[in-house]
C-alpha cells in the first residue's frame, strides 16, 4: 500500500511474495497509476525489511 501523506491518496496491490521483484513491480504500477515524483519511501518493520539487521546483530 502506498499513501501520499499530503493528499491522502491511496494505491494498493496484493502481491503473492515479499520480494524485491514484487516491490519493483508495485512501485512501477504505482508510478503508472499516479505519475508523481516519489521522494521518500517509508517501510514497516516486517521481517522482509529487517532480516539483514538481525544478521549483523547476531
Gaussian input, Z-matrix of N, CA and C with variables (Angstrom, degrees):
# hf/3-21g

backbone

0 1
 N
 C     1     B1
 C     2     B2     1     A1
 N     3     B3     2     A2     1     D1
 C     4     B4     3     A3     2     D2
 C     5     B5     4     A4     3     D3
 N     6     B6     5     A5     4     D4
 C     7     B7     6     A6     5     D5
 C     8     B8     7     A7     6     D6
 N     9     B9     8     A8     7     D7
 C    10    B10     9     A9     8     D8
 C    11    B11    10    A10     9     D9
 N    12    B12    11    A11    10    D10
 C    13    B13    12    A12    11    D11
 C    14    B14    13    A13    12    D12
 N    15    B15    14    A14    13    D13
 C    16    B16    15    A15    14    D14
 C    17    B17    16    A16    15    D15
 N    18    B18    17    A17    16    D16
 C    19    B19    18    A18    17    D17
 C    20    B20    19    A19    18    D18
 N    21    B21    20    A20    19    D19
 C    22    B22    21    A21    20    D20
 C    23    B23    22    A22    21    D21
 N    24    B24    23    A23    22    D22
 C    25    B25    24    A24    23    D23
 C    26    B26    25    A25    24    D24
 N    27    B27    26    A26    25    D25
 C    28    B28    27    A27    26    D26
 C    29    B29    28    A28    27    D27
 N    30    B30    29    A29    28    D28
 C    31    B31    30    A30    29    D29
 C    32    B32    31    A31    30    D30
 N    33    B33    32    A32    31    D31
 C    34    B34    33    A33    32    D32
 C    35    B35    34    A34    33    D33
 N    36    B36    35    A35    34    D34
 C    37    B37    36    A36    35    D35
 C    38    B38    37    A37    36    D36
 N    39    B39    38    A38    37    D37
 C    40    B40    39    A39    38    D38
 C    41    B41    40    A40    39    D39
 N    42    B42    41    A41    40    D40
 C    43    B43    42    A42    41    D41
 C    44    B44    43    A43    42    D42
 N    45    B45    44    A44    43    D43
 C    46    B46    45    A45    44    D44
 C    47    B47    46    A46    45    D45
 N    48    B48    47    A47    46    D46
 C    49    B49    48    A48    47    D47
 C    50    B50    49    A49    48    D48
 N    51    B51    50    A50    49    D49
 C    52    B52    51    A51    50    D50
 C    53    B53    52    A52    51    D51
 N    54    B54    53    A53    52    D52
 C    55    B55    54    A54    53    D53
 C    56    B56    55    A55    54    D54
 N    57    B57    56    A56    55    D55
 C    58    B58    57    A57    56    D56
 C    59    B59    58    A58    57    D57
 N    60    B60    59    A59    58    D58
 C    61    B61    60    A60    59    D59
 C    62    B62    61    A61    60    D60
 N    63    B63    62    A62    61    D61
 C    64    B64    63    A63    62    D62
 C    65    B65    64    A64    63    D63
 N    66    B66    65    A65    64    D64
 C    67    B67    66    A66    65    D65
 C    68    B68    67    A67    66    D66
 N    69    B69    68    A68    67    D67
 C    70    B70    69    A69    68    D68
 C    71    B71    70    A70    69    D69
 N    72    B72    71    A71    70    D70
 C    73    B73    72    A72    71    D71
 C    74    B74    73    A73    72    D72
 N    75    B75    74    A74    73    D73
 C    76    B76    75    A75    74    D74
 C    77    B77    76    A76    75    D75
 N    78    B78    77    A77    76    D76
 C    79    B79    78    A78    77    D77
 C    80    B80    79    A79    78    D78
 N    81    B81    80    A80    79    D79
 C    82    B82    81    A81    80    D80
 C    83    B83    82    A82    81    D81
 N    84    B84    83    A83    82    D82
 C    85    B85    84    A84    83    D83
 C    86    B86    85    A85    84    D84
 N    87    B87    86    A86    85    D85
 C    88    B88    87    A87    86    D86
 C    89    B89    88    A88    87    D87
 N    90    B90    89    A89    88    D88
 C    91    B91    90    A90    89    D89
 C    92    B92    91    A91    90    D90
 N    93    B93    92    A92    91    D91
 C    94    B94    93    A93    92    D92
 C    95    B95    94    A94    93    D93
 N    96    B96    95    A95    94    D94
 C    97    B97    96    A96    95    D95
 C    98    B98    97    A97    96    D96
 N    99    B99    98    A98    97    D97
 C   100   B100    99    A99    98    D98
 C   101   B101   100   A100    99    D99
 N   102   B102   101   A101   100   D100
 C   103   B103   102   A102   101   D101
 C   104   B104   103   A103   102   D102
 N   105   B105   104   A104   103   D103
 C   106   B106   105   A105   104   D104
 C   107   B107   106   A106   105   D105
 N   108   B108   107   A107   106   D106
 C   109   B109   108   A108   107   D107
 C   110   B110   109   A109   108   D108
 N   111   B111   110   A110   109   D109
 C   112   B112   111   A111   110   D110
 C   113   B113   112   A112   111   D111
 N   114   B114   113   A113   112   D112
 C   115   B115   114   A114   113   D113
 C   116   B116   115   A115   114   D114
 N   117   B117   116   A116   115   D115
 C   118   B118   117   A117   116   D116
 C   119   B119   118   A118   117   D117
 N   120   B120   119   A119   118   D118
 C   121   B121   120   A120   119   D119
 C   122   B122   121   A121   120   D120
 N   123   B123   122   A122   121   D121
 C   124   B124   123   A123   122   D122
 C   125   B125   124   A124   123   D123
 N   126   B126   125   A125   124   D124
 C   127   B127   126   A126   125   D125
 C   128   B128   127   A127   126   D126
 N   129   B129   128   A128   127   D127
 C   130   B130   129   A129   128   D128
 C   131   B131   130   A130   129   D129
 N   132   B132   131   A131   130   D130
 C   133   B133   132   A132   131   D131
 C   134   B134   133   A133   132   D132
 N   135   B135   134   A134   133   D133
 C   136   B136   135   A135   134   D134
 C   137   B137   136   A136   135   D135
 N   138   B138   137   A137   136   D136
 C   139   B139   138   A138   137   D137
 C   140   B140   139   A139   138   D138
 N   141   B141   140   A140   139   D139
 C   142   B142   141   A141   140   D140
 C   143   B143   142   A142   141   D141
 N   144   B144   143   A143   142   D142
 C   145   B145   144   A144   143   D143
 C   146   B146   145   A145   144   D144
 N   147   B147   146   A146   145   D145
 C   148   B148   147   A147   146   D146
 C   149   B149   148   A148   147   D147
 N   150   B150   149   A149   148   D148
 C   151   B151   150   A150   149   D149
 C   152   B152   151   A151   150   D150
 N   153   B153   152   A152   151   D151
 C   154   B154   153   A153   152   D152
 C   155   B155   154   A154   153   D153
 N   156   B156   155   A155   154   D154
 C   157   B157   156   A156   155   D155
 C   158   B158   157   A157   156   D156
 N   159   B159   158   A158   157   D157
 C   160   B160   159   A159   158   D158
 C   161   B161   160   A160   159   D159
 N   162   B162   161   A161   160   D160
 C   163   B163   162   A162   161   D161
 C   164   B164   163   A163   162   D162
 N   165   B165   164   A164   163   D163
 C   166   B166   165   A165   164   D164
 C   167   B167   166   A166   165   D165
 N   168   B168   167   A167   166   D166
 C   169   B169   168   A168   167   D167
 C   170   B170   169   A169   168   D168
 N   171   B171   170   A170   169   D169
 C   172   B172   171   A171   170   D170
 C   173   B173   172   A172   171   D171

   B1=1.4304
   B2=1.5170
   B3=1.3104
   B4=1.4596
   B5=1.5149
   B6=1.3148
   B7=1.4642
   B8=1.5204
   B9=1.3253
   B10=1.4590
   B11=1.5179
   B12=1.3104
   B13=1.4560
   B14=1.5204
   B15=1.3299
   B16=1.4586
   B17=1.5272
   B18=1.3354
   B19=1.4664
   B20=1.5223
   B21=1.3303
   B22=1.4744
   B23=1.5233
   B24=1.3296
   B25=1.4647
   B26=1.5211
   B27=1.3349
   B28=1.4647
   B29=1.5158
   B30=1.3324
   B31=1.4637
   B32=1.5239
   B33=1.3354
   B34=1.4693
   B35=1.5204
   B36=1.3248
   B37=1.4652
   B38=1.5226
   B39=1.3153
   B40=1.4679
   B41=1.5145
   B42=1.3143
   B43=1.4662
   B44=1.5250
   B45=1.3400
   B46=1.4708
   B47=1.5306
   B48=1.3499
   B49=1.4651
   B50=1.5207
   B51=1.3191
   B52=1.4623
   B53=1.5188
   B54=1.3325
   B55=1.4646
   B56=1.5203
   B57=1.3238
   B58=1.4576
   B59=1.5188
   B60=1.3207
   B61=1.4739
   B62=1.5322
   B63=1.3268
   B64=1.4624
   B65=1.5286
   B66=1.3277
   B67=1.4648
   B68=1.5240
   B69=1.3279
   B70=1.4704
   B71=1.5266
   B72=1.3263
   B73=1.4688
   B74=1.5285
   B75=1.3309
   B76=1.4674
   B77=1.5267
   B78=1.3421
   B79=1.4611
   B80=1.5278
   B81=1.3197
   B82=1.4614
   B83=1.5229
   B84=1.3279
   B85=1.4710
   B86=1.5275
   B87=1.3330
   B88=1.4638
   B89=1.5249
   B90=1.3382
   B91=1.4573
   B92=1.5237
   B93=1.3363
   B94=1.4687
   B95=1.5257
   B96=1.3397
   B97=1.4644
   B98=1.5246
   B99=1.3194
   B100=1.4634
   B101=1.5290
   B102=1.3323
   B103=1.4648
   B104=1.5316
   B105=1.3233
   B106=1.4616
   B107=1.5255
   B108=1.3116
   B109=1.4607
   B110=1.5296
   B111=1.3257
   B112=1.4674
   B113=1.5176
   B114=1.3175
   B115=1.4497
   B116=1.5257
   B117=1.3214
   B118=1.4634
   B119=1.5167
   B120=1.3312
   B121=1.4600
   B122=1.5229
   B123=1.3159
   B124=1.4593
   B125=1.5154
   B126=1.3186
   B127=1.4615
   B128=1.5180
   B129=1.3145
   B130=1.4474
   B131=1.5155
   B132=1.3025
   B133=1.4620
   B134=1.5274
   B135=1.3267
   B136=1.4607
   B137=1.5143
   B138=1.2958
   B139=1.4578
   B140=1.5091
   B141=1.3368
   B142=1.4592
   B143=1.5295
   B144=1.3355
   B145=1.4590
   B146=1.5240
   B147=1.3291
   B148=1.4687
   B149=1.5244
   B150=1.3242
   B151=1.4723
   B152=1.5179
   B153=1.3303
   B154=1.4682
   B155=1.5266
   B156=1.3217
   B157=1.4629
   B158=1.5217
   B159=1.3251
   B160=1.4749
   B161=1.5144
   B162=1.3223
   B163=1.4826
   B164=1.5133
   B165=1.3400
   B166=1.4634
   B167=1.5194
   B168=1.3145
   B169=1.4641
   B170=1.5165
   B171=1.3105
   B172=1.4640
   B173=1.5118
   A1=108.01
   A2=115.64
   A3=122.06
   A4=107.87
   A5=116.85
   A6=122.18
   A7=108.16
   A8=116.26
   A9=121.01
   A10=106.63
   A11=117.14
   A12=121.12
   A13=112.52
   A14=118.76
   A15=121.39
   A16=111.80
   A17=117.12
   A18=120.73
   A19=113.27
   A20=117.32
   A21=124.14
   A22=112.17
   A23=117.21
   A24=121.68
   A25=108.15
   A26=116.29
   A27=122.00
   A28=110.18
   A29=115.98
   A30=122.87
   A31=105.96
   A32=117.52
   A33=120.29
   A34=110.95
   A35=115.66
   A36=123.91
   A37=107.76
   A38=116.18
   A39=121.47
   A40=108.39
   A41=116.16
   A42=121.97
   A43=108.68
   A44=118.13
   A45=120.66
   A46=113.77
   A47=116.82
   A48=120.12
   A49=110.21
   A50=115.99
   A51=122.02
   A52=106.85
   A53=115.67
   A54=119.86
   A55=109.65
   A56=115.68
   A57=121.07
   A58=110.66
   A59=116.96
   A60=121.04
   A61=109.92
   A62=116.87
   A63=121.05
   A64=110.93
   A65=117.01
   A66=120.92
   A67=110.93
   A68=116.85
   A69=120.21
   A70=110.80
   A71=117.15
   A72=120.95
   A73=110.64
   A74=116.39
   A75=120.80
   A76=110.71
   A77=116.55
   A78=119.75
   A79=111.80
   A80=116.74
   A81=120.53
   A82=110.88
   A83=116.95
   A84=121.24
   A85=110.50
   A86=117.32
   A87=120.98
   A88=110.31
   A89=117.26
   A90=121.29
   A91=111.28
   A92=117.30
   A93=120.70
   A94=111.05
   A95=117.10
   A96=121.09
   A97=112.23
   A98=116.08
   A99=121.60
   A100=107.54
   A101=117.57
   A102=120.38
   A103=113.20
   A104=115.30
   A105=120.61
   A106=108.42
   A107=116.53
   A108=122.37
   A109=110.69
   A110=116.76
   A111=122.25
   A112=107.24
   A113=116.59
   A114=121.11
   A115=112.12
   A116=117.41
   A117=121.89
   A118=108.70
   A119=116.19
   A120=121.53
   A121=107.66
   A122=116.09
   A123=121.83
   A124=107.89
   A125=117.19
   A126=120.74
   A127=110.05
   A128=115.74
   A129=121.48
   A130=109.47
   A131=116.77
   A132=119.81
   A133=110.83
   A134=115.65
   A135=120.78
   A136=112.18
   A137=116.48
   A138=122.59
   A139=113.68
   A140=117.97
   A141=120.20
   A142=111.76
   A143=117.23
   A144=120.72
   A145=112.80
   A146=117.59
   A147=120.22
   A148=114.18
   A149=118.76
   A150=120.61
   A151=111.32
   A152=117.53
   A153=119.89
   A154=111.36
   A155=118.38
   A156=121.55
   A157=109.72
   A158=117.16
   A159=120.62
   A160=111.17
   A161=118.68
   A162=121.10
   A163=110.93
   A164=116.98
   A165=120.39
   A166=111.87
   A167=118.55
   A168=121.16
   A169=112.75
   A170=118.57
   A171=121.80
   A172=111.65
   D1=138.04
   D2=175.26
   D3=-121.26
   D4=131.00
   D5=178.61
   D6=-125.53
   D7=124.08
   D8=173.75
   D9=-78.29
   D10=116.77
   D11=-174.26
   D12=-68.12
   D13=-24.58
   D14=-179.55
   D15=-80.85
   D16=-45.96
   D17=-175.29
   D18=-100.23
   D19=-12.22
   D20=-176.10
   D21=66.49
   D22=18.88
   D23=176.04
   D24=-70.24
   D25=136.67
   D26=-176.72
   D27=-117.34
   D28=138.95
   D29=173.03
   D30=-129.83
   D31=126.27
   D32=-176.85
   D33=-135.20
   D34=145.23
   D35=174.16
   D36=-147.20
   D37=147.07
   D38=172.54
   D39=-98.97
   D40=131.63
   D41=178.75
   D42=-118.09
   D43=142.74
   D44=-177.91
   D45=-72.99
   D46=-21.24
   D47=-176.99
   D48=-135.92
   D49=150.57
   D50=174.89
   D51=-96.17
   D52=88.02
   D53=-175.98
   D54=-138.07
   D55=166.75
   D56=176.87
   D57=-63.04
   D58=-37.48
   D59=179.21
   D60=-63.09
   D61=-44.21
   D62=178.72
   D63=-64.88
   D64=-38.91
   D65=178.67
   D66=-64.38
   D67=-44.19
   D68=177.90
   D69=-62.33
   D70=-41.91
   D71=179.15
   D72=-63.23
   D73=-41.21
   D74=178.43
   D75=-62.26
   D76=-48.52
   D77=-178.29
   D78=-65.36
   D79=-35.41
   D80=176.88
   D81=-65.66
   D82=-44.59
   D83=179.02
   D84=-65.16
   D85=-39.70
   D86=178.39
   D87=-62.91
   D88=-41.24
   D89=-179.91
   D90=-64.21
   D91=-37.91
   D92=178.50
   D93=-69.85
   D94=-37.79
   D95=-178.53
   D96=-75.07
   D97=-37.24
   D98=-177.17
   D99=-132.36
   D100=86.17
   D101=-173.98
   D102=-75.34
   D103=78.41
   D104=174.71
   D105=-134.83
   D106=160.74
   D107=-176.39
   D108=-72.71
   D109=132.14
   D110=175.23
   D111=-98.75
   D112=120.21
   D113=-178.67
   D114=-100.32
   D115=-39.17
   D116=-176.47
   D117=-135.18
   D118=136.85
   D119=174.70
   D120=-116.96
   D121=120.15
   D122=176.54
   D123=-99.19
   D124=135.53
   D125=179.84
   D126=-117.20
   D127=165.24
   D128=173.72
   D129=-79.17
   D130=-170.69
   D131=179.18
   D132=-113.74
   D133=33.24
   D134=178.11
   D135=-69.21
   D136=165.36
   D137=-178.13
   D138=-57.51
   D139=-32.28
   D140=179.56
   D141=-66.22
   D142=-21.07
   D143=178.69
   D144=-98.74
   D145=-23.58
   D146=-171.89
   D147=-113.85
   D148=1.14
   D149=-178.18
   D150=-59.34
   D151=-39.33
   D152=-179.10
   D153=-67.80
   D154=-29.86
   D155=178.80
   D156=-69.06
   D157=-43.02
   D158=179.91
   D159=-63.62
   D160=-34.18
   D161=178.43
   D162=-61.88
   D163=-40.60
   D164=-177.35
   D165=-75.89
   D166=-26.94
   D167=-179.33
   D168=-82.86
   D169=-17.06
   D170=-177.29
   D171=-72.77

